[in-house]
Amino acid sequence: MDRRTLLAGGGTLLVATALAREAGARSTRVPTTPEDERFMQLAIEQSKKADHPFGAIIVRDGSVLALGRNSTTRDQDPTAHAEMMAIRAFLSGHEPDDFKTTTIYCSSEPCAMCMGAIIWCGFKRLVYAASIEQVSRHTEQINVTARQIANAAPFADIGISSGLLGQEALKVFDKDKP
Ligand SMILES: [Zn+2]
């Protein structure tokens, strides 16, 4: 349901939208569900097989449509982040418009590059585990949050859920230590 539908739907729904969205924000805070936990486990599984411990999966209606994991070393490509790999895998079998009905699950909060891509693709929802702030204690990060990027894009309209299985995602970084 988009904002226009809500406006047409009457006063009660409009009030609910205003509560979920902070003033001027282009992202909405969305609570997580037990199903989200199952998909986040899969994203964390991807992070365990990655060059650097980041994994992402793209889901629609309970089905996993694409997997991604960081392969920057193997591919010799600094842009081969988990989210970018999942997006590329998705596009090999879907149209760009299909992003609008999907959720991307990321083992860590997407970086500025990946969050920009998530916005440009028009994902319906983002769910992430560990935050940029937490991950920056383990590896270099661009210290801009996913919400800051979403809220800076006037055309964006994305639901964001954060902190699901964050500690579990961070454990994969500890395994990397000698
Ligand atoms: Zn990234």
Residues whose N, C-alpha, C, O or C-beta is under 5 A from the ligand:
A	BS01	ZN	H81 C111 M113 C114
